[in-house]
């Protein structure tokens, strides 16, 4: 049954509008009638009772703000009358009891993945071409032009055909009005030619702007991230281009690879331009060695693997007022299911844990992890403040417009992605995940930086919730896009994979949606579904240059 308002937690003193509410319109929730005193846009909140200036505002059962002025019962909460506030927290946790979900439905299910010699299993099979420094980006682009289409990985987009149609009209003397308003028949994306290597999903290119300049820590961190991608279960091997004189030396990369994979034995070809000589000689060797590596990598085929071999990154971007009550709790339940099955999940975006820190601390199994989480998030927050910012400045204009008016409101909803399971480990960027269960990874809230980091730490699939819509993807791991509301799902269905607006509409419970998402994940992990980000070639890769990024 469709509801018009929602009280997220019994301790809350605000209600969420699930649809636009008119002034004076009476709405009921659990038998109690409420009457907004002004227009309440869908996804925004209004006061249950009058809230005096300075009083606490509670949502999700936690402190999310304080009233700057008196807010009348039924009044809209906005940036004009509410300021960010969150409870203090301590590194000492409490004994935590977790109620695991029923996994009977999934206990014996498997996915078809690419098995690696170190015991990990990939959900895809890619070859990487990696520059050690930005000076090599052009050479990487040359290799991309040389290899992608001849090997059958090119995608001719329908936009090229549309553009060509319009250009032909211009050549024929077409007017500006014709170009702007002439109807053009839609074209289906032309199929790529047959792949030379059927068991390889593609060649991916990790262009970046780092590797030299800055401080030495930047280069070490970059090498750690690149090592995470090279040793990733979704990667069969790599070709590395080095200029030779950069800060990010190949020796550092090799050390970082050994940290993550002591017995590393994937094909790895490293070319140093200053040692090789001419650009032509280096690119010739790069092409030959890459093709030789692809021959070897193509011998790996998909085979069944237990769901415990899945490592899922939990991400959100372009969040709205429904994200924290539909999409995020839904993948939180998916997370709990996977943890119960022996799998691994990664919750990151530390600025978006503001206000729920004590809950996270209480869930840490090891007091050492509780202390590390506390130190990481306090240090991060302090550096943001020293730079003239702060976690309270995290919500974007889009977030605020859709009801996430304080960082604590945004964070309390964002944290739902992590479900309810205990925290087994706390990692700093770009460390590798080694323990099954819920892992915390220190990253910024920036969508692409955080997704890039989660994959670098071992996520072989990412679940990405959004309320406003974003095309974000990753070069080597499928990024499944999940809409918090049906309107978005219908409006941007070319870049969204799953809809959880069914929860808002009362058609499905959070648990039912979570199970449906896991079923979908199994198909994606088996290569049975090509998700939107992969279909569109959305290969976003932005290393976090350690500093203040919210």
C-alpha positions as CSV (number, residue, x, y, z in Angstrom):
1,X,0.0,0.0,0.0
2,X,1.4,3.4,-1.0
3,X,2.4,5.7,1.9
4,X,2.7,9.5,1.6
5,X,5.0,10.1,4.5
6,X,7.5,8.1,6.5
7,X,9.1,8.1,10.0
8,X,12.4,6.4,9.5
9,X,13.1,5.7,13.2
10,X,10.9,5.8,16.3
11,X,13.2,8.5,18.0
12,X,12.9,10.9,15.0
13,X,11.1,14.2,15.3
14,X,10.8,14.7,11.6
15,X,8.9,13.0,8.8
16,X,9.9,12.4,5.2
17,X,7.5,13.4,2.4
18,X,7.3,10.5,-0.1
19,X,5.4,12.8,-2.5
20,X,4.8,16.6,-2.8
21,X,2.6,17.7,0.0
22,X,0.4,20.9,-0.1
23,X,0.0,23.3,2.8
24,X,-2.9,22.1,5.0
25,X,-3.1,18.7,3.3
26,X,-3.8,16.0,6.0
27,X,-1.7,12.9,5.7
28,X,-1.5,9.9,8.1
29,X,1.2,7.5,9.2
30,X,0.5,4.5,11.4
31,X,-2.9,6.0,12.3
32,X,-1.7,9.4,13.3
33,X,-2.7,12.5,11.2
34,X,-0.2,15.2,10.3
35,X,-0.7,18.5,8.5
36,X,2.1,20.4,6.8
37,X,1.9,24.2,7.2
38,X,3.7,24.9,3.9
39,X,4.6,23.2,0.7
40,X,6.8,20.1,1.3
41,X,8.6,18.8,-1.8
42,X,8.9,15.1,-2.1
43,X,12.1,13.8,-0.4
44,X,12.2,16.7,2.1
45,X,11.4,16.7,5.8
46,X,9.0,18.5,8.0
47,X,8.7,18.8,11.8
48,X,6.4,16.5,13.7
49,X,6.0,19.0,16.5
50,X,7.3,22.5,16.9
51,X,11.1,22.6,17.3
52,X,12.5,25.5,19.3
53,X,15.7,27.4,18.1
54,X,18.8,25.5,19.3
55,X,16.9,22.2,19.7
56,X,18.1,18.9,18.3
57,X,16.8,17.4,15.1
58,X,16.7,13.6,15.0
59,X,16.6,11.4,12.0
60,X,17.6,7.7,11.6
61,X,17.6,7.8,15.4
62,X,20.7,10.0,15.5
63,X,21.4,13.8,15.8
64,X,21.5,15.3,12.3
65,X,21.2,19.0,13.0
66,X,20.0,21.8,15.2
67,X,17.3,24.3,14.6
68,X,18.6,27.8,13.9
69,X,15.2,29.3,14.4
70,X,11.8,28.1,15.7
71,X,10.3,25.6,13.3
72,X,6.6,25.2,13.6
73,X,4.9,21.8,13.6
74,X,4.4,20.8,10.0
75,X,7.2,23.3,8.9
76,X,9.7,22.5,6.2
77,X,13.3,21.8,7.2
78,X,15.8,23.7,5.1
79,X,19.3,25.1,5.0
80,X,17.7,28.4,6.2
81,X,16.5,27.0,9.5
82,X,18.7,24.0,10.2
83,X,22.5,23.8,10.7
84,X,24.6,20.6,10.8
85,X,25.2,18.9,14.1
86,X,26.3,15.4,15.1
87,X,27.0,13.5,18.3
88,X,30.5,13.1,19.6
89,X,32.0,9.6,19.6
90,X,34.6,7.6,21.4
91,X,36.9,4.8,20.3
92,X,35.6,2.5,23.1
93,X,32.9,0.3,21.6
94,X,30.1,-1.8,23.1
95,X,29.5,-5.5,22.8
96,X,27.7,-5.9,19.5
97,X,25.2,-8.6,18.6
98,X,24.4,-9.2,15.0
99,X,21.3,-11.0,13.8
100,X,22.3,-12.6,10.5
101,X,19.7,-12.8,7.7
102,X,18.3,-16.0,6.4
103,X,20.7,-17.2,3.6
104,X,18.9,-20.5,2.8
105,X,17.9,-19.2,-0.7
106,X,21.6,-18.5,-1.6
107,X,23.6,-21.0,0.4
108,X,24.5,-23.3,-2.6
109,X,24.4,-20.7,-5.4
110,X,27.6,-20.0,-7.5
111,X,28.7,-17.6,-10.1
112,X,30.9,-18.3,-13.2
113,X,34.2,-16.4,-12.8
114,X,37.8,-16.4,-13.8
115,X,39.9,-18.3,-11.3
116,X,43.4,-17.0,-10.6
117,X,46.4,-18.9,-9.2
118,X,46.3,-17.0,-5.9
119,X,42.8,-18.3,-5.2
120,X,40.9,-15.2,-6.1
121,X,38.1,-15.2,-8.7
122,X,37.4,-12.4,-11.2
123,X,34.0,-11.4,-12.4
124,X,35.7,-10.2,-15.7
125,X,39.0,-10.8,-17.6
126,X,40.8,-7.6,-18.7
127,X,44.3,-6.7,-19.8
128,X,45.7,-3.4,-18.5
129,X,47.9,-0.8,-20.1
130,X,49.3,1.4,-17.4
131,X,51.4,4.6,-17.5
132,X,53.7,5.2,-14.5
133,X,53.6,8.9,-15.1
134,X,51.4,11.4,-17.0
135,X,54.2,11.9,-19.6
136,X,53.3,8.5,-21.0
137,X,49.6,9.2,-21.4
138,X,50.0,10.0,-25.1
139,X,51.8,6.7,-25.8
140,X,49.0,4.9,-24.0
141,X,46.5,6.7,-26.3
142,X,48.5,5.5,-29.3
143,X,48.3,1.9,-28.1
144,X,44.6,2.4,-27.6
145,X,44.1,3.5,-31.2
146,X,46.3,0.6,-32.4
147,X,44.7,-2.2,-30.5
148,X,41.0,-1.6,-29.6
149,X,39.3,-1.8,-33.0
150,X,41.6,-4.4,-34.6
151,X,41.0,-6.7,-31.7
152,X,37.3,-6.3,-31.9
153,X,36.7,-4.2,-28.8
154,X,35.6,-1.1,-30.5
155,X,32.0,0.2,-30.2
156,X,30.7,2.4,-33.0
157,X,28.2,4.7,-31.2
158,X,24.9,5.7,-32.7
159,X,25.9,9.4,-32.1
160,X,28.6,9.0,-34.8
161,X,25.9,8.0,-37.3
162,X,23.7,10.9,-36.2
163,X,26.5,13.4,-36.5
164,X,27.4,12.1,-39.9
165,X,23.8,12.5,-41.1
166,X,23.8,16.1,-39.9
167,X,27.3,16.8,-41.5
168,X,26.0,15.4,-44.8
169,X,23.1,17.9,-44.6
170,X,25.6,20.8,-44.0
171,X,27.6,19.7,-47.1
172,X,24.4,19.7,-49.1
173,X,23.8,23.3,-48.0
174,X,21.4,22.7,-45.1
175,X,20.3,25.7,-43.0
176,X,20.8,26.2,-39.2
177,X,17.2,25.5,-38.7
178,X,17.4,22.1,-40.5
179,X,20.4,21.1,-38.3
180,X,18.7,22.1,-35.1
181,X,15.3,20.7,-35.7
182,X,15.3,18.0,-38.4
183,X,14.2,14.6,-37.1
184,X,16.8,11.9,-37.5
185,X,15.9,8.2,-37.3
186,X,17.4,6.6,-34.2
187,X,20.2,4.1,-34.9
188,X,21.2,1.1,-32.9
189,X,24.8,1.1,-31.8
190,X,26.7,-0.8,-34.4
191,X,28.0,-4.2,-33.3
192,X,31.7,-4.5,-32.7
193,X,33.6,-6.9,-35.0
194,X,34.3,-10.4,-33.7
195,X,36.7,-10.4,-30.8
196,X,40.1,-12.0,-31.6
197,X,40.3,-13.2,-27.9
198,X,36.8,-14.4,-26.9
199,X,37.7,-15.0,-23.3
200,X,39.1,-11.5,-22.7
201,X,36.6,-8.8,-22.0
202,X,38.8,-5.9,-23.2
203,X,41.9,-3.9,-22.8
204,X,41.7,-1.0,-20.4
205,X,43.9,2.1,-20.1
206,X,44.5,3.8,-16.8
207,X,45.5,7.3,-17.8
208,X,46.1,9.6,-14.9
209,X,47.8,12.9,-14.0
210,X,50.2,11.7,-11.4
211,X,53.6,9.9,-11.1
212,X,55.8,13.0,-10.8
213,X,55.9,16.4,-9.1
214,X,54.1,16.7,-5.8
215,X,55.5,14.9,-2.8
216,X,57.1,11.4,-2.7
217,X,54.1,10.1,-0.8
218,X,51.9,10.9,-3.8
219,X,53.9,8.6,-6.0
220,X,54.1,5.8,-3.4
221,X,50.3,5.9,-3.0
222,X,49.8,6.0,-6.8
223,X,52.0,2.9,-7.1
224,X,50.0,1.2,-4.4
225,X,46.8,1.9,-6.3
226,X,48.2,0.7,-9.6
227,X,49.5,-2.4,-7.9
228,X,46.0,-3.0,-6.6
229,X,44.6,-2.9,-10.2
230,X,47.4,-5.1,-11.7
231,X,47.0,-7.8,-9.0
232,X,43.2,-7.5,-9.1
233,X,41.2,-10.8,-9.8
234,X,39.5,-9.1,-12.8
235,X,42.9,-8.5,-14.5
236,X,44.8,-11.2,-16.5
237,X,48.0,-9.2,-17.0
238,X,49.4,-5.7,-17.8
239,X,51.7,-3.7,-20.0
240,X,53.4,-0.8,-18.1
241,X,54.9,2.3,-19.7
242,X,57.6,4.2,-17.8
243,X,59.4,7.3,-18.9
244,X,62.3,6.4,-16.5
245,X,63.0,9.6,-14.5
246,X,59.7,10.0,-12.7
247,X,59.1,9.8,-9.0
248,X,56.8,6.8,-9.4
249,X,59.6,4.4,-10.1
250,X,59.0,0.9,-11.4
251,X,60.8,-0.5,-8.4
252,X,58.2,1.1,-6.1
253,X,55.4,-0.5,-8.2
254,X,57.1,-3.9,-7.9
255,X,57.4,-3.6,-4.1
256,X,53.7,-2.7,-3.9
257,X,52.8,-5.7,-6.1
258,X,54.7,-8.0,-3.8
259,X,52.8,-6.6,-0.8
260,X,49.5,-7.5,-2.3
261,X,50.5,-10.7,-4.1
262,X,53.8,-12.3,-2.9
263,X,53.6,-15.1,-5.5
264,X,52.6,-12.8,-8.3
265,X,53.0,-14.6,-11.7
266,X,50.6,-12.8,-14.1
267,X,52.1,-11.6,-17.4
268,X,53.7,-8.2,-16.7
269,X,55.6,-6.3,-19.4
270,X,57.4,-3.1,-18.3
271,X,58.9,-0.7,-20.9
272,X,61.2,2.2,-20.1
273,X,61.2,4.8,-22.8
274,X,64.5,6.4,-21.9
275,X,66.2,3.0,-22.0
276,X,64.5,1.8,-25.1
277,X,65.3,4.8,-27.2
278,X,62.8,5.9,-29.9
279,X,59.1,6.1,-29.3
280,X,58.6,3.8,-32.3
281,X,60.8,1.1,-30.8
282,X,59.0,1.2,-27.4
283,X,55.5,1.1,-28.9
284,X,56.5,-1.7,-31.3
285,X,57.6,-3.8,-28.3
286,X,54.6,-2.8,-26.3
287,X,52.2,-4.0,-29.1
288,X,54.1,-7.3,-29.6
289,X,54.3,-8.1,-25.9
290,X,50.7,-7.2,-25.2
291,X,49.5,-9.5,-28.0
292,X,51.7,-12.3,-26.6
293,X,50.2,-11.7,-23.2
294,X,46.7,-11.8,-24.6
295,X,47.3,-15.2,-26.1
296,X,48.2,-16.5,-22.7
297,X,45.3,-14.7,-20.9
298,X,42.8,-16.0,-23.4
299,X,43.3,-19.5,-22.1
300,X,41.4,-18.7,-18.9
301,X,37.7,-19.5,-19.1
302,X,34.8,-18.9,-16.7
303,X,34.1,-21.7,-14.1
304,X,31.8,-22.0,-11.1
305,X,32.8,-20.4,-7.8
306,X,31.1,-19.9,-4.5
307,X,29.6,-16.5,-3.6
308,X,32.2,-16.2,-0.9
309,X,34.6,-15.2,-3.7
310,X,32.6,-12.0,-4.4
311,X,34.0,-8.7,-3.0
312,X,31.4,-5.9,-3.4
313,X,32.2,-2.2,-3.1
314,X,29.4,-0.1,-1.7
315,X,29.1,3.4,-3.2
316,X,26.7,6.2,-3.7
317,X,26.6,9.4,-5.8
318,X,24.1,12.0,-6.8
319,X,22.1,11.0,-3.7
320,X,18.6,12.3,-2.9
321,X,16.2,12.3,0.0
322,X,15.1,8.7,-0.9
323,X,18.6,7.2,-1.1
324,X,18.8,6.6,2.6
325,X,15.4,4.9,2.8
326,X,15.3,2.8,-0.3
327,X,18.5,2.1,-2.3
328,X,21.0,2.3,0.5
329,X,19.2,0.0,3.0
330,X,18.5,-2.4,0.1
331,X,22.2,-2.9,-0.8
332,X,22.8,-2.9,3.0
333,X,20.7,-6.0,3.1
334,X,22.5,-7.4,0.1
335,X,25.7,-6.7,2.0
336,X,24.5,-8.6,5.0
337,X,23.5,-11.6,2.9
338,X,26.9,-11.7,1.2
339,X,28.8,-11.4,4.5
340,X,26.7,-14.3,5.9
341,X,27.7,-16.3,2.9
342,X,31.4,-15.7,3.6
343,X,31.9,-12.9,1.1
344,X,33.5,-9.5,1.4
345,X,32.1,-6.0,1.3
346,X,33.8,-2.6,1.4
347,X,32.2,0.6,2.8
348,X,34.2,3.7,2.1
349,X,33.5,7.5,1.8
350,X,34.6,8.5,5.3
351,X,33.2,12.1,5.1
352,X,29.8,10.4,4.7
353,X,30.0,8.6,8.0
354,X,29.8,11.8,9.9
355,X,27.2,11.4,12.7
356,X,27.2,7.6,12.7
357,X,30.8,7.1,13.9
358,X,29.8,5.7,17.3
359,X,27.6,3.0,15.6
360,X,30.6,2.1,13.4
361,X,32.9,2.0,16.4
362,X,30.5,-0.2,18.3
363,X,30.4,-2.7,15.4
364,X,34.2,-3.1,15.3
365,X,35.2,-6.7,16.4
366,X,38.8,-5.7,17.3
367,X,39.4,-2.6,19.6
368,X,42.5,-1.9,17.4
369,X,40.2,-1.4,14.5
370,X,37.9,0.9,16.5
371,X,40.9,3.0,17.4
372,X,42.2,3.1,13.9
373,X,38.8,4.2,12.5
374,X,38.6,6.9,15.1
375,X,42.1,8.2,14.3
376,X,41.5,8.1,10.5
377,X,38.2,10.0,10.6
378,X,39.3,12.6,13.1
379,X,42.6,13.3,11.2
380,X,40.7,13.6,8.0
381,X,38.1,15.9,9.5
382,X,40.9,18.1,11.1
383,X,42.7,18.4,7.8
384,X,39.5,19.5,6.1
385,X,39.0,22.2,8.7
386,X,42.6,23.4,8.4
387,X,42.0,23.8,4.7
388,X,39.0,26.0,5.5
389,X,36.3,23.4,4.8
390,X,34.8,20.6,6.9
391,X,32.6,17.5,6.7
392,X,29.6,19.8,7.2
393,X,30.3,21.2,3.7
394,X,30.0,17.8,2.0
395,X,26.4,17.9,0.6
396,X,26.4,19.1,-3.0
397,X,23.9,21.5,-4.4
398,X,22.0,18.6,-5.9
399,X,21.9,16.8,-2.5
400,X,20.5,19.9,-0.8
401,X,17.9,20.5,-3.5
402,X,16.7,16.9,-2.9
403,X,16.4,17.1,0.9
404,X,19.9,16.2,2.2
405,X,20.4,19.6,3.8
406,X,23.1,18.6,6.4
407,X,26.0,16.3,6.2
408,X,24.7,14.3,9.1
409,X,21.4,13.7,7.3
410,X,23.3,12.6,4.2
411,X,25.7,10.5,6.1
412,X,23.1,8.7,8.3
413,X,21.4,7.5,5.1
414,X,24.7,6.8,3.2
415,X,25.9,4.5,6.1
416,X,22.9,2.3,5.5
417,X,24.9,0.8,2.5
418,X,27.0,-1.1,5.1
419,X,24.1,-3.1,6.4
420,X,24.3,-4.3,10.0
421,X,27.2,-6.8,10.1
422,X,30.3,-6.4,12.3
423,X,33.3,-4.5,11.0
424,X,36.2,-7.0,10.5
425,X,38.9,-4.6,9.4
426,X,39.7,-0.9,8.9
427,X,41.9,0.1,6.0
428,X,43.7,3.2,4.9
429,X,43.8,4.1,1.1
430,X,45.1,2.2,-0.9
431,X,45.4,-0.9,1.2
432,X,44.1,-4.3,0.0
433,X,41.2,-6.0,1.6
434,X,42.3,-9.4,3.1
435,X,39.5,-10.4,5.5
436,X,36.0,-11.6,4.5
437,X,33.2,-9.6,6.0
438,X,32.5,-5.8,6.3
439,X,35.7,-3.7,5.7
440,X,36.0,0.0,6.1
441,X,38.2,1.8,3.6
442,X,39.3,5.5,4.1
443,X,38.4,7.4,0.9
444,X,36.8,10.7,0.1
445,X,33.2,11.1,-0.7
446,X,34.0,11.9,-4.3
447,X,32.2,9.3,-6.3
448,X,34.9,8.4,-8.8
449,X,37.8,8.7,-6.4
450,X,36.1,6.4,-4.0
451,X,35.0,3.9,-6.6
452,X,38.5,3.9,-8.0
453,X,39.9,3.2,-4.5
454,X,37.4,0.4,-3.7
455,X,38.3,-1.5,-6.9
456,X,42.0,-0.9,-6.2
457,X,41.4,-2.6,-2.8
458,X,39.9,-5.6,-4.4
459,X,36.2,-5.1,-5.2
460,X,35.3,-7.2,-8.2
461,X,31.8,-5.6,-8.4
462,X,30.5,-2.3,-7.2
463,X,26.9,-1.5,-6.2
464,X,26.4,2.3,-6.8
465,X,23.2,3.9,-5.5
466,X,21.9,7.2,-6.9
467,X,18.9,9.4,-6.6
468,X,19.7,12.0,-9.2
469,X,21.5,9.9,-11.8
470,X,25.2,9.4,-12.7
471,X,26.9,7.5,-15.5
472,X,29.9,6.5,-13.3
473,X,31.7,3.3,-14.1
474,X,35.2,1.7,-13.7
475,X,37.7,0.3,-16.2
476,X,37.9,-3.3,-14.7
477,X,34.9,-3.8,-12.3
478,X,31.2,-3.7,-13.2
479,X,29.6,-0.7,-11.4
480,X,25.9,-1.6,-11.0
481,X,23.8,1.6,-10.9
482,X,20.7,1.5,-8.6
483,X,18.0,4.1,-8.6
484,X,16.4,5.2,-5.3
485,X,13.2,6.3,-7.0
486,X,11.1,5.1,-10.0
487,X,11.0,8.5,-11.6
488,X,14.8,8.5,-12.1
489,X,14.8,4.9,-13.2
490,X,12.3,5.7,-16.0
491,X,13.9,9.0,-17.0
492,X,17.5,7.8,-17.2
493,X,17.0,4.1,-17.9
494,X,20.0,4.1,-20.3
495,X,22.4,4.5,-17.5
496,X,20.5,2.8,-14.6
497,X,20.4,-0.9,-14.0
498,X,18.1,-1.5,-11.0
499,X,15.1,0.3,-9.5
500,X,14.4,0.4,-5.7
501,X,11.7,3.0,-6.0
502,X,9.4,0.0,-5.4
503,X,10.3,0.3,-1.7
504,X,9.0,3.9,-1.6
505,X,5.8,2.9,-3.4
506,X,5.1,0.0,-1.0
507,X,5.5,-2.7,-3.7
508,X,8.5,-4.3,-2.1
509,X,10.3,-4.6,1.2
510,X,13.9,-3.6,1.8
511,X,14.7,-7.3,2.3
512,X,13.0,-8.4,-1.0
513,X,14.9,-5.7,-2.9
514,X,18.2,-6.8,-1.3
515,X,17.6,-10.4,-2.4
516,X,16.7,-9.2,-5.9
517,X,19.9,-7.2,-6.1
518,X,22.0,-10.2,-5.1
519,X,20.4,-12.3,-7.8
520,X,21.3,-9.6,-10.3
521,X,24.9,-9.4,-9.0
522,X,25.3,-13.2,-9.5
523,X,24.3,-12.8,-13.2
524,X,26.6,-9.8,-13.6
525,X,29.5,-11.7,-12.0
526,X,28.9,-14.6,-14.4
527,X,29.0,-12.4,-17.5
528,X,25.3,-13.0,-18.2
529,X,24.3,-9.3,-18.1
530,X,26.1,-6.3,-19.6
531,X,25.4,-3.4,-17.3
532,X,24.9,0.1,-18.5
533,X,28.3,1.5,-17.5
534,X,30.1,-1.3,-19.4
535,X,27.8,-1.0,-22.4
536,X,28.6,2.7,-22.6
537,X,32.4,2.3,-22.0
538,X,32.3,4.4,-18.9
539,X,35.8,3.8,-17.6
540,X,36.2,6.4,-14.9
541,X,39.6,6.3,-13.1
542,X,40.7,9.1,-10.7
543,X,43.4,8.3,-8.2
544,X,43.0,10.2,-4.9
545,X,45.9,12.5,-4.5
546,X,45.9,12.3,-0.7
547,X,44.6,15.6,0.6
548,X,41.3,17.3,1.3
549,X,38.7,15.9,-1.0
550,X,35.2,15.6,0.4
